[in-house]
Amino acid sequence: MRTTSLSTRVTSPLAAVRNLGILAHVDAGKTTVTERILYLTGTTHKRGEVHDGTTVTDFDSQERDRGITIFAAAVTCAWDGHRINLIDTPGHVDFADEVERSLRVLDGAVAVFDAVAGVEPQSESVWRQADRHGVPRIAFVNKLDRAGADLDTAVASIRERLHPAPLVVQLPIGREDGFTGVVDLLRMRSLVWADDRDGFTDGPVPEELRDEAQRRRRLLEEAVAELHPLALEEFCERSTLTEATLAAALRDLTRTGDGVVVLCGSAYRNRGIEPLLDAAVAYLPSPLDVPAVRGTVDGSADGSVQERPADPGAPFAALVFKVNSTATGRLTYLRVYSGTVRKGDTVLDTGARRGERIARILRVQADRHQEVDQAVAGDIVAVVGPKAARAGATLCLPAAPLVLEPPTVADPVVSVAVEARRSTDTERLVTALARLVEEDPSLTVRTDPETGQTVLSGMGELHLEVAVEKIRRALGLEVNVGRPQVAYRETVGRGVSALVYRHVKQDGGAGQFAHVVLDVEPLADADFAFRSTVVGGRVPQEYVRAVEAGCRDALAEGPLGGHPVTGLRVTLTDGATHSKDSSELAFRTAGRLALREALRACTMVLLEPVVEVTATVPDEAVGGVLGDLAARRGRVTGQSARAGTAVVTAVVPLAELFGYATRLRSRTQGRGTFTARPTGYAPAPPS
């Protein structure tokens, strides 16, 4: 028997919508949580299992072969009168861009943590991503049935590493394999699940847990009162909080980000999912509860900003967050922020500046779709029809053009050369690579000017492996792949002052003249900064902007090895113009060539990408693992013990990690695992 007491009363259709994501470190149980949600909401009639390859959201053949989530998958389900649009996101760091694009369109999220491991490296990364987007979260501590699982330890790691105020609203009943249910600290009732049937039994708090439950309820009330003014007022008057006040305060604290509600369970054994769903609809916001989306009015001279409310009657505006080519056509995934779009409508793609006809609108169930006639504000749907819309594009009403802020795309750090095994397949490979880049903006393709090779760049070895394998499986192309290479950067170690450059060109007709004087210096806290200290109008403002544009052009290739240049400030200190021959083009050219000359005069430093590696290995293998990390130029930053294993954290150059997975398995008899997340760039050794 299930009861629900947390859900807010629905007052409008939009108030009953929740756009949620599932976030976590790889193997924390995101996909299993999603599968149990689909089963309990009646969306599926059989529990999908990752290890059996029967999950709904991990439908791609590579996901099922590898047992991990690679592509963000959207599903829709209903719970307690609410419609939940759910996105299951990848947990591997190589696919962080999928998480970034998903978070851009979500209103809330469920962060899943392993009850044994607590906060893991990618848990921290996705949490910080959600912080940047201001996405409210609740936490679900999963796998409480595992040996070594402990809710309090996991919550302590959340507090220490993520720095929120965790508000634990449940007490586990039983430990490890004996975990059978939870005590709901709001209603002071027990929820107990049995292995042989669905659903739970609702009853009183077990006698042996009554004192502990009262103590934890008191701690919860005190923590909430410290954070919420109205709760504090009631607590001071009555020395306690009512269930209604506590639920309302938890909702407010979740939506402002001042607190994080923590629940627990075991998704694999189907325990704790119903309370998680109740908490999601009670505490996480609807489209009406988040601020109105803001965008730049397309075509406005001053770049004026306009808000669009979550109102089906407002002008239509939607953000494209994913593009996918399938056997049935090109699917463009949208989050509709305002207005209504109907089948057959023509909308404006403000990025491509072209009209697009919406041929079909699909309610998404991972790889299955249900056609609908319209989508309204708050919906997450896929549409068929747009030909040029890319991830990050805005689709809007042609009469009310708007540009929404697109998701940020990280710079790729690893590259491989790819070529078709048969020369007759070269054109097919070019087409396939173009489609890959269209679907995944974190991939880039370029032609090496020296070798003529086609170079595919991405976020890591696994990312590139998946991309190449997708070409092989989808198109049957045989592809040769080169050894991975990392993406280096160059920066200024010691700058130069008063570098003079004169650009003079006379070849008949109007000439070109520009005179600039530049200072170049290192910049620690940004990629590039430009300023002008020219006085007396010696260089007009429009020419100053042209010099800046030219300097930005020069950043593409540095003097050490043609790598992008970062971490420098350029100051235009003086210059001169010609009454007839000066132009913006002349000053842009002068800016580019002057900075190139200045960089050759600077002391330059080569930067290489570094990652934080977290290796979990048997105790007896620690010495060998530490020695191997040292041989890879790794710097150990931490070491801890966990249930018969050691967890080693080190900062290692990315170039030294190629093939590390095989080496680690060899050193630990297959028992060692590791994760890696980018931490930036560091100076490379002279060699």
C-alpha positions as CSV (number, residue, x, y, z in Angstrom):
1,M,0.0,0.0,0.0
2,R,1.4,3.4,-0.9
3,T,0.3,6.8,0.5
4,T,1.4,10.2,-0.6
5,S,1.4,13.3,1.6
6,L,4.2,15.4,0.2
7,S,2.8,16.5,-3.2
8,T,1.8,20.0,-3.7
9,R,-1.8,20.7,-4.9
10,V,-1.8,21.2,-8.6
11,T,-3.4,24.5,-9.6
12,S,-2.6,24.7,-13.3
13,P,-1.3,22.2,-16.0
14,L,2.2,23.8,-15.9
15,A,2.3,23.4,-12.1
16,A,2.0,19.7,-12.7
17,V,5.1,19.5,-14.9
18,R,8.6,18.5,-13.7
19,N,11.6,18.6,-16.0
20,L,14.2,16.6,-14.1
21,G,17.6,15.1,-14.7
22,I,19.4,12.1,-13.1
23,L,23.0,13.0,-12.3
24,A,25.8,10.9,-10.8
25,H,29.2,9.4,-11.1
26,V,29.5,6.4,-13.4
27,D,28.1,3.2,-11.8
28,A,26.3,5.0,-9.0
29,G,23.0,3.6,-10.3
30,K,21.5,6.5,-12.4
31,T,20.1,4.2,-15.1
32,T,18.7,1.7,-12.6
33,V,17.0,4.5,-10.7
34,T,15.5,5.7,-14.0
35,E,14.3,2.2,-14.9
36,R,12.6,1.8,-11.5
37,I,10.9,5.1,-12.0
38,L,9.6,4.0,-15.4
39,Y,8.4,0.7,-13.9
40,L,6.7,2.2,-10.9
41,T,4.9,4.9,-12.9
42,G,3.5,2.3,-15.3
43,T,5.5,3.5,-18.2
44,T,7.1,0.1,-18.6
45,H,5.8,-3.3,-17.4
46,K,9.2,-5.0,-16.8
47,R,12.2,-3.8,-14.8
48,G,15.1,-3.1,-17.2
49,E,18.5,-4.2,-16.0
50,V,21.9,-2.7,-17.1
51,H,23.7,-6.0,-16.8
52,D,21.1,-7.7,-19.0
53,G,21.1,-5.0,-21.6
54,T,17.3,-4.5,-21.2
55,T,17.1,-0.9,-20.1
56,V,14.9,1.7,-21.8
57,T,17.3,4.7,-21.6
58,D,20.5,2.8,-22.5
59,F,19.1,1.7,-25.8
60,D,22.2,2.3,-28.0
61,S,24.1,-0.9,-28.9
62,Q,27.3,0.6,-27.6
63,E,25.7,1.5,-24.2
64,R,24.5,-2.0,-23.8
65,D,27.8,-3.5,-24.8
66,R,29.8,-1.3,-22.5
67,G,27.3,-1.2,-19.6
68,I,27.4,2.6,-19.3
69,T,25.3,5.6,-20.3
70,I,26.8,7.4,-23.2
71,F,24.0,9.5,-24.6
72,A,21.5,11.6,-22.6
73,A,18.1,10.0,-23.1
74,A,14.7,11.6,-22.4
75,V,11.6,9.8,-21.2
76,T,8.2,11.0,-20.0
77,C,6.1,9.4,-17.2
78,A,3.3,10.4,-14.8
79,W,3.2,10.2,-11.0
80,D,0.5,11.4,-8.6
81,G,-1.1,13.7,-11.1
82,H,2.2,15.2,-12.3
83,R,4.0,14.7,-15.7
84,I,7.7,14.1,-15.3
85,N,10.0,14.7,-18.2
86,L,13.1,12.8,-17.2
87,I,16.6,12.9,-18.7
88,D,19.1,10.1,-17.8
89,T,22.5,11.6,-18.2
90,P,26.0,10.0,-18.7
91,G,28.3,9.6,-15.7
92,H,31.6,9.2,-17.5
93,V,33.7,12.4,-17.7
94,D,34.2,12.0,-21.4
95,F,30.5,12.7,-22.0
96,A,30.3,15.7,-19.7
97,D,29.1,17.8,-22.6
98,E,25.9,15.7,-22.8
99,V,25.3,16.6,-19.1
100,E,26.0,20.3,-19.8
101,R,23.5,20.5,-22.6
102,S,20.9,18.6,-20.5
103,L,21.3,20.8,-17.4
104,R,20.8,23.9,-19.6
105,V,17.2,22.9,-20.2
106,L,16.3,21.2,-16.8
107,D,14.4,22.8,-13.9
108,G,15.6,20.3,-11.3
109,A,17.7,17.2,-10.8
110,V,18.1,14.1,-8.7
111,A,21.8,13.5,-7.7
112,V,22.5,9.8,-7.1
113,F,25.3,8.8,-4.8
114,D,26.8,5.4,-4.0
115,A,26.2,4.6,-0.3
116,V,29.6,2.9,0.0
117,A,31.7,5.4,-2.1
118,G,29.9,8.6,-1.2
119,V,30.9,11.6,-3.4
120,E,33.1,10.4,-6.3
121,P,35.0,12.5,-8.7
122,Q,32.3,12.8,-11.4
123,S,29.7,13.3,-8.7
124,E,31.5,16.5,-7.8
125,S,31.9,17.5,-11.4
126,V,28.2,17.2,-12.3
127,W,27.3,18.9,-9.0
128,R,29.4,21.9,-10.0
129,Q,27.8,21.9,-13.4
130,A,24.4,22.0,-11.8
131,D,25.6,24.9,-9.5
132,R,26.6,26.9,-12.6
133,H,23.1,26.5,-14.1
134,G,21.3,27.1,-10.8
135,V,19.5,23.8,-11.0
136,P,17.8,22.8,-7.7
137,R,18.6,19.2,-6.6
138,I,17.6,16.5,-4.2
139,A,20.0,13.7,-3.3
140,F,19.4,10.0,-3.4
141,V,21.9,7.8,-1.6
142,N,21.7,4.5,-3.5
143,K,22.9,0.9,-2.9
144,L,22.2,0.9,0.8
145,D,22.0,-3.0,0.6
146,R,25.7,-3.2,-0.3
147,A,28.4,-4.4,2.1
148,G,30.0,-1.3,3.7
149,A,27.0,1.0,2.9
150,D,26.4,3.7,5.4
151,L,24.1,6.7,5.0
152,D,25.8,8.9,7.6
153,T,29.2,8.5,5.9
154,A,27.8,9.2,2.5
155,V,26.0,12.4,3.9
156,A,29.2,13.5,5.5
157,S,31.1,13.3,2.2
158,I,28.3,15.3,0.6
159,R,28.7,18.0,3.2
160,E,32.5,18.0,3.1
161,R,33.1,17.8,-0.7
162,L,30.0,19.6,-2.1
163,H,29.3,22.1,0.7
164,P,25.5,22.1,0.7
165,A,23.4,21.8,3.8
166,P,22.2,18.2,3.6
167,L,18.7,17.8,5.1
168,V,18.3,14.0,5.7
169,V,14.5,13.2,5.8
170,Q,14.8,9.4,6.1
171,L,16.4,6.8,8.5
172,P,17.3,3.4,7.1
173,I,15.7,0.3,8.6
174,G,18.4,-2.4,8.6
175,R,22.0,-2.4,7.4
176,E,23.6,-3.7,4.3
177,D,21.9,-6.9,3.1
178,G,19.4,-6.5,5.9
179,F,18.2,-3.1,4.5
180,T,14.4,-3.4,4.2
181,G,13.0,0.1,4.3
182,V,13.1,3.6,5.7
183,V,11.6,5.7,8.4
184,D,9.9,8.9,7.0
185,L,11.1,11.6,9.4
186,L,8.4,14.0,8.3
187,R,5.4,11.8,8.9
188,M,7.2,9.6,11.4
189,R,6.1,6.4,9.7
190,S,7.9,3.4,8.4
191,L,8.0,2.3,4.7
192,V,9.0,-1.4,4.3
193,W,9.5,-3.3,1.1
194,A,9.4,-7.0,0.5
195,D,11.4,-8.9,-2.1
196,D,8.5,-10.9,-3.3
197,R,6.1,-8.1,-4.2
198,D,5.8,-4.6,-5.5
199,G,5.0,-1.6,-3.4
200,F,5.7,-1.1,0.3
201,T,3.9,-1.4,3.6
202,D,3.2,1.8,5.6
203,G,3.3,1.4,9.3
204,P,4.5,2.8,12.6
205,V,8.1,3.5,13.4
206,P,9.7,0.2,14.7
207,E,10.1,0.3,18.5
208,E,13.9,-0.2,18.4
209,L,14.3,2.8,16.1
210,R,11.9,5.2,17.9
211,D,14.4,7.0,20.0
212,E,16.8,7.4,17.0
213,A,14.0,8.6,14.8
214,Q,13.0,11.2,17.3
215,R,16.6,12.4,17.6
216,R,17.0,12.7,13.9
217,R,13.7,14.4,13.5
218,R,14.9,17.0,16.0
219,L,18.2,17.5,14.1
220,L,16.2,18.0,10.9
221,E,14.0,20.6,12.5
222,E,16.9,22.4,14.0
223,A,18.8,22.4,10.6
224,V,15.7,23.7,8.8
225,A,15.0,26.4,11.4
226,E,18.6,27.7,11.0
227,L,18.1,28.2,7.2
228,H,14.4,29.2,6.9
229,P,13.1,32.4,8.6
230,L,9.4,31.3,8.9
231,A,10.4,27.9,10.2
232,L,12.7,29.6,12.7
233,E,9.8,31.7,13.9
234,E,7.6,28.7,14.5
235,F,10.4,26.7,16.1
236,C,11.1,29.5,18.6
237,E,7.4,29.7,19.5
238,R,6.7,26.0,19.8
239,S,10.1,24.3,20.0
240,T,9.1,22.0,17.2
241,L,7.9,22.2,13.6
242,T,4.7,20.8,12.2
243,E,4.8,18.4,9.2
244,A,3.2,21.1,6.9
245,T,5.7,23.8,8.0
246,L,8.6,21.4,7.6
247,A,7.5,20.3,4.1
248,A,7.0,23.9,3.0
249,A,10.4,24.9,4.3
250,L,12.1,22.0,2.6
251,R,10.5,23.0,-0.7
252,D,11.7,26.6,-0.3
253,L,15.2,25.6,0.7
254,T,15.5,23.2,-2.2
255,R,14.4,25.7,-4.8
256,T,16.7,28.4,-3.5
257,G,19.6,26.0,-3.2
258,D,20.1,26.7,0.5
259,G,19.5,23.1,1.4
260,V,19.5,19.7,-0.2
261,V,16.9,17.1,0.8
262,V,18.6,13.6,1.2
263,L,16.7,10.4,0.7
264,C,18.0,6.8,0.6
265,G,17.3,3.4,-0.8
266,S,18.4,0.6,-3.1
267,A,17.2,1.0,-6.7
268,Y,18.3,-2.5,-7.7
269,R,16.1,-4.0,-5.0
270,N,13.3,-1.5,-5.8
271,R,13.4,0.1,-2.4
272,G,13.0,3.8,-1.9
273,I,11.8,4.9,-5.3
274,E,8.2,5.8,-4.4
275,P,9.4,8.3,-1.7
276,L,11.9,9.7,-4.2
277,L,9.2,10.4,-6.7
278,D,7.0,12.0,-4.0
279,A,10.0,14.2,-3.0
280,A,10.7,15.1,-6.6
281,V,7.2,16.4,-7.3
282,A,6.9,18.0,-3.8
283,Y,10.3,19.8,-3.6
284,L,11.6,20.3,-7.1
285,P,10.3,23.3,-9.2
286,S,7.8,23.3,-12.0
287,P,8.4,25.6,-15.0
288,L,6.3,28.2,-13.2
289,D,8.6,28.2,-10.2
290,V,11.8,29.1,-12.1
291,P,12.7,32.6,-13.4
292,A,11.4,33.5,-16.8
293,V,13.9,32.7,-19.5
294,R,15.9,35.7,-20.8
295,G,17.2,36.2,-24.3
296,T,18.6,38.8,-26.6
297,V,16.2,40.3,-29.0
298,D,17.5,39.2,-32.4
299,G,18.4,42.0,-34.7
300,S,18.3,44.7,-32.0
301,A,21.0,47.3,-32.4
302,D,21.7,47.6,-28.6
303,G,21.4,43.8,-27.8
304,S,18.4,44.4,-25.6
305,V,17.3,41.6,-23.3
306,Q,13.8,40.3,-23.1
307,E,12.1,37.9,-20.8
308,R,9.7,35.2,-22.0
309,P,7.3,33.8,-19.3
310,A,6.4,30.1,-19.1
311,D,3.0,30.8,-20.7
312,P,1.5,28.9,-23.6
313,G,0.0,32.1,-24.8
314,A,3.3,34.0,-25.0
315,P,5.4,34.2,-28.2
316,F,7.0,30.8,-29.0
317,A,10.7,30.3,-27.9
318,A,12.5,27.1,-27.5
319,L,16.2,25.9,-27.2
320,V,17.6,23.0,-29.1
321,F,19.7,20.9,-26.8
322,K,20.3,17.8,-28.8
323,V,20.3,16.6,-32.4
324,N,20.1,13.0,-33.4
325,S,20.0,11.3,-36.8
326,T,17.9,8.1,-36.8
327,A,16.6,5.7,-39.4
328,T,13.3,7.6,-39.4
329,G,15.0,11.0,-39.9
330,R,16.7,13.9,-38.1
331,L,15.3,14.5,-34.6
332,T,15.8,17.9,-33.0
333,Y,15.2,17.9,-29.2
334,L,13.7,21.1,-27.8
335,R,12.9,22.6,-24.4
336,V,9.9,24.9,-25.0
337,Y,10.3,27.9,-22.7
338,S,7.3,30.0,-23.8
339,G,4.4,29.9,-26.2
340,T,3.0,27.0,-28.2
341,V,4.2,25.2,-31.4
342,R,1.9,23.2,-33.5
343,K,2.5,20.6,-36.2
344,G,2.9,22.4,-39.5
345,D,4.1,25.7,-38.0
346,T,7.0,27.6,-39.5
347,V,9.5,28.8,-36.9
348,L,12.7,30.9,-37.1
349,D,16.1,29.4,-36.4
350,T,17.9,32.5,-35.2
351,G,21.3,30.9,-35.4
352,A,21.0,29.9,-39.1
353,R,18.6,32.9,-39.8
354,R,16.3,30.7,-41.7
355,G,12.7,29.5,-41.4
356,E,12.0,25.9,-40.5
357,R,8.8,23.9,-40.8
358,I,7.8,21.7,-38.0
359,A,6.6,18.5,-39.7
360,R,6.0,16.3,-36.6
361,I,6.2,16.8,-32.9
362,L,7.1,13.7,-30.8
363,R,6.8,12.9,-27.1
364,V,10.0,11.0,-26.4
365,Q,10.4,7.7,-24.7
366,A,14.1,7.1,-25.3
367,D,14.2,5.4,-28.7
368,R,10.4,5.3,-29.0
369,H,8.2,8.2,-29.8
370,Q,4.5,9.2,-29.6
371,E,3.3,11.8,-32.0
372,V,1.4,14.8,-30.6
373,D,-0.2,17.8,-32.3
374,Q,1.4,20.5,-30.2
375,A,4.0,21.4,-27.6
376,V,3.6,24.1,-25.0
377,A,5.7,26.0,-22.6
378,G,7.4,23.6,-20.2
379,D,7.5,20.7,-22.6
380,I,10.6,18.7,-23.7
381,V,9.9,17.2,-27.1
382,A,11.6,16.1,-30.3
383,V,10.5,17.6,-33.6
384,V,11.0,16.5,-37.2
385,G,11.5,19.0,-39.9
386,P,14.3,21.5,-39.1
387,K,17.3,20.8,-41.4
388,A,20.0,23.1,-40.1
389,A,19.2,23.6,-36.3
390,R,22.2,22.7,-34.2
391,A,22.5,22.1,-30.5
392,G,22.3,25.6,-28.8
393,A,20.1,27.1,-31.5
394,T,17.0,29.0,-30.7
395,L,13.7,28.3,-32.5
396,C,11.1,31.1,-32.1
397,L,8.1,32.8,-33.5
398,P,9.3,34.6,-36.7
399,A,7.4,37.8,-35.6
400,A,9.2,37.8,-32.2
401,P,12.8,36.8,-32.8
402,L,14.8,35.9,-29.7
403,V,18.3,34.4,-29.1
404,L,18.6,32.3,-25.9
405,E,22.0,31.7,-24.3
406,P,23.3,28.4,-25.7
407,P,25.1,25.7,-23.5
408,T,28.8,26.1,-23.3
409,V,31.0,23.6,-25.1
410,A,34.3,22.6,-23.6
411,D,37.4,22.6,-25.8
412,P,38.5,19.1,-26.9
413,V,41.7,17.7,-25.3
414,V,42.4,14.5,-27.3
415,S,42.8,14.0,-31.1
416,V,43.2,11.1,-33.4
417,A,43.8,11.0,-37.2
418,V,41.1,9.0,-39.0
419,E,41.0,7.8,-42.6
420,A,38.8,5.5,-44.6
421,R,40.5,2.1,-45.2
422,R,39.3,2.2,-48.8
423,S,39.8,5.3,-50.8
424,T,36.4,4.9,-52.4
425,D,34.9,5.5,-48.9
426,T,36.6,8.9,-48.3
427,E,33.5,10.9,-49.2
428,R,31.2,8.7,-47.0
429,L,33.6,9.2,-44.1
430,V,33.6,13.0,-44.6
431,T,29.7,12.9,-44.5
432,A,29.7,10.7,-41.4
433,L,32.1,12.9,-39.5
434,A,30.0,16.0,-40.4
435,R,27.0,14.2,-39.0
436,L,28.9,13.3,-35.8
437,V,29.9,16.9,-35.2
438,E,26.3,18.0,-35.8
439,E,25.0,15.6,-33.1
440,D,27.8,16.2,-30.6
441,P,29.3,19.7,-30.5
442,S,32.1,18.6,-28.2
443,L,33.6,16.8,-31.2
444,T,35.5,18.8,-33.8
445,V,37.0,17.8,-37.2
446,R,39.8,19.5,-39.0
447,T,42.3,18.9,-41.7
448,D,46.0,19.0,-40.6
449,P,47.6,21.6,-42.9
450,E,51.0,19.8,-42.9
451,T,50.0,16.2,-43.3
452,G,46.6,16.6,-45.0
453,Q,45.1,14.1,-42.5
454,T,41.6,14.4,-41.1
455,V,41.8,14.9,-37.4
456,L,38.9,14.1,-35.0
457,S,39.1,15.8,-31.6
458,G,37.1,15.1,-28.4
459,M,37.0,15.0,-24.6
460,G,38.9,11.7,-24.1
461,E,39.9,8.3,-25.4
462,L,36.6,6.8,-24.7
463,H,34.7,9.7,-26.3
464,L,36.7,9.2,-29.5
465,E,36.4,5.4,-29.4
466,V,32.6,5.7,-29.2
467,A,32.5,8.2,-32.1
468,V,34.6,6.0,-34.4
469,E,32.7,2.9,-33.4
470,K,29.4,4.7,-34.2
471,I,30.7,5.3,-37.8
472,R,31.7,1.7,-38.1
473,R,28.3,0.4,-36.8
474,A,26.0,2.9,-38.4
475,L,27.5,3.0,-41.9
476,G,29.6,-0.1,-42.1
477,L,32.7,1.9,-42.8
478,E,36.1,0.5,-42.2
479,V,38.2,3.2,-40.6
480,N,41.9,3.5,-39.7
481,V,42.6,5.4,-36.5
482,G,45.9,6.9,-35.4
483,R,47.4,7.1,-32.0
484,P,45.7,9.6,-29.7
485,Q,47.4,13.0,-29.3
486,V,46.6,15.6,-26.7
487,A,45.7,19.2,-27.4
488,Y,48.4,21.5,-26.1
489,R,48.2,25.2,-25.4
490,E,50.8,28.0,-25.4
491,T,51.1,30.9,-22.9
492,V,53.3,33.8,-22.2
493,G,56.0,33.3,-19.6
494,R,57.6,36.7,-20.0
495,G,56.1,39.5,-22.1
496,V,57.4,42.3,-24.2
497,S,56.8,46.1,-24.2
498,A,56.4,48.7,-26.9
499,L,56.5,46.4,-29.8
500,V,56.1,48.6,-32.9
501,Y,54.5,47.3,-36.1
502,R,53.7,49.2,-39.3
503,H,51.4,47.7,-41.8
504,V,51.8,49.4,-45.2
505,K,50.6,48.0,-48.5
506,Q,50.5,49.7,-51.9
507,D,49.5,47.6,-54.9
508,G,47.5,50.0,-57.0
509,G,44.2,51.7,-55.9
510,A,43.5,52.3,-52.3
511,G,46.4,51.3,-50.0
512,Q,46.5,50.0,-46.5
513,F,48.2,51.7,-43.6
514,A,48.1,50.9,-39.9
515,H,50.6,51.7,-37.2
516,V,50.3,50.0,-33.8
517,V,52.4,49.7,-30.6
518,L,51.6,46.7,-28.3
519,D,52.5,45.6,-24.8
520,V,52.1,41.8,-24.1
521,E,52.1,40.4,-20.6
522,P,51.1,37.1,-18.9
523,L,47.5,36.9,-17.5
524,A,46.8,34.4,-14.8
525,D,43.0,34.5,-14.4
526,A,41.7,34.6,-17.9
527,D,42.4,33.3,-21.4
528,F,42.7,36.7,-23.1
529,A,42.2,40.4,-22.3
530,F,42.6,43.5,-24.5
531,R,42.7,47.1,-23.5
532,S,43.7,50.4,-25.1
533,T,45.6,53.3,-23.4
534,V,45.9,55.4,-26.5
535,V,45.1,59.0,-25.9
536,G,44.4,62.0,-28.1
537,G,42.4,60.1,-30.6
538,R,45.5,58.8,-32.3
539,V,43.7,55.6,-33.0
540,P,39.9,55.9,-33.5
541,Q,37.7,53.6,-31.5
542,E,36.6,51.6,-34.5
543,Y,40.2,50.9,-35.3
544,V,40.9,49.9,-31.7
545,R,38.1,47.2,-32.0
546,A,39.7,46.1,-35.3
547,V,43.1,45.7,-33.6
548,E,41.5,43.6,-30.9
549,A,39.8,41.4,-33.5
550,G,43.2,40.9,-35.2
551,C,44.9,40.0,-31.9
552,R,42.2,37.3,-31.4
553,D,42.9,36.0,-34.8
554,A,46.5,35.6,-33.9
555,L,45.7,33.4,-30.8
556,A,44.8,30.4,-33.0
557,E,48.5,29.5,-33.6
558,G,51.4,30.1,-31.2
559,P,55.1,30.2,-32.1
560,L,56.2,27.0,-30.3
561,G,54.2,24.5,-32.3
562,G,51.1,26.2,-33.8
563,H,49.0,25.5,-30.7
564,P,46.3,27.9,-29.5
565,V,47.6,30.7,-27.2
566,T,46.0,31.5,-23.9
567,G,46.7,33.5,-20.7
568,L,47.8,36.9,-22.0
569,R,46.9,40.5,-21.9
570,V,47.5,42.8,-24.8
571,T,47.6,46.6,-24.4
572,L,47.5,49.0,-27.4
573,T,49.6,51.9,-26.2
574,D,50.0,54.0,-29.3
575,G,49.4,54.1,-33.0
576,A,49.0,56.2,-36.1
577,T,46.6,56.5,-39.0
578,H,46.6,57.7,-42.6
579,S,43.9,60.0,-43.8
580,K,43.2,57.9,-46.9
581,D,44.8,54.4,-46.5
582,S,43.7,53.5,-43.0
583,S,40.7,51.2,-42.6
584,E,39.4,48.6,-40.2
585,L,40.8,45.8,-42.4
586,A,44.3,47.4,-42.3
587,F,44.2,47.7,-38.5
588,R,42.9,44.1,-38.1
589,T,45.7,42.9,-40.2
590,A,48.2,45.0,-38.3
591,G,46.8,43.6,-35.0
592,R,47.2,40.0,-36.1
593,L,50.7,40.4,-37.5
594,A,51.9,42.6,-34.6
595,L,50.8,40.0,-32.0
596,R,52.4,37.2,-33.9
597,E,55.7,39.1,-34.0
598,A,55.3,40.0,-30.3
599,L,54.7,36.3,-29.3
600,R,57.9,35.4,-31.2
601,A,59.7,37.9,-29.0
602,C,58.1,36.7,-25.8
603,T,59.3,33.8,-23.6
604,M,56.6,31.2,-24.4
605,V,55.6,28.2,-22.2
606,L,54.0,25.0,-23.6
607,L,51.0,23.9,-21.5
608,E,49.6,20.3,-21.4
609,P,46.2,19.1,-20.2
610,V,46.3,17.5,-16.8
611,V,43.6,15.3,-15.1
612,E,42.8,14.2,-11.6
613,V,43.0,10.4,-11.4
614,T,41.2,8.5,-8.7
615,A,42.3,4.9,-8.6
616,T,40.6,2.3,-6.4
617,V,43.0,-0.7,-5.9
618,P,43.6,-3.6,-3.5
619,D,45.8,-2.8,-0.5
620,E,48.5,-5.1,-1.7
621,A,48.8,-3.3,-5.1
622,V,49.2,0.2,-3.7
623,G,53.0,0.3,-4.0
624,G,53.0,-0.7,-7.7
625,V,50.2,1.7,-8.5
626,L,52.0,4.6,-6.9
627,G,55.2,3.7,-8.7
628,D,53.4,3.6,-12.0
629,L,51.8,7.0,-11.4
630,A,55.2,8.5,-10.6
631,A,56.6,7.0,-13.8
632,R,53.8,8.8,-15.6
633,R,54.8,12.1,-14.1
634,G,51.9,11.9,-11.7
635,R,51.7,13.9,-8.4
636,V,49.9,12.0,-5.7
637,T,47.5,14.4,-3.8
638,G,45.7,12.0,-1.5
639,Q,45.3,8.4,-0.3
640,S,42.6,6.8,1.8
641,A,41.4,3.4,2.9
642,R,37.9,2.0,2.1
643,A,36.7,-1.5,2.9
644,G,39.9,-3.4,2.1
645,T,40.9,-1.2,-0.8
646,A,42.9,2.0,-1.1
647,V,41.8,5.1,-3.0
648,V,44.7,7.0,-4.5
649,T,44.2,10.5,-6.0
650,A,46.8,12.0,-8.3
651,V,47.2,14.7,-10.8
652,V,48.6,13.3,-14.1
653,P,49.3,14.7,-17.5
654,L,46.7,13.5,-19.9
655,A,49.4,12.4,-22.4
656,E,50.7,9.9,-19.9
657,L,47.3,8.2,-19.4
658,F,46.9,6.5,-22.8
659,G,46.7,2.8,-22.2
660,Y,46.5,3.3,-18.4
661,A,43.4,1.2,-18.0
662,T,45.1,-1.9,-19.3
663,R,48.2,-1.3,-17.2
664,L,46.1,-0.8,-14.0
665,R,44.2,-4.0,-14.6
666,S,47.5,-5.9,-15.1
667,R,49.0,-4.5,-11.9
668,T,45.9,-5.4,-9.8
669,Q,44.8,-8.7,-11.4
670,G,41.8,-7.0,-12.9
671,R,40.5,-5.6,-9.5
672,G,41.6,-2.0,-9.9
673,T,39.5,0.8,-11.4
674,F,40.1,4.4,-12.0
675,T,38.3,7.6,-13.1
676,A,39.8,10.8,-14.4
677,R,38.4,14.3,-14.7
678,P,40.1,17.3,-16.4
679,T,41.5,19.9,-14.0
680,G,43.0,22.4,-16.6
681,Y,46.5,22.9,-18.0
682,A,50.0,22.9,-16.5
683,P,53.5,23.8,-17.9
684,A,55.0,20.9,-19.8
685,P,58.6,19.9,-19.3
686,P,61.1,21.2,-21.9
687,S,61.5,17.7,-23.5
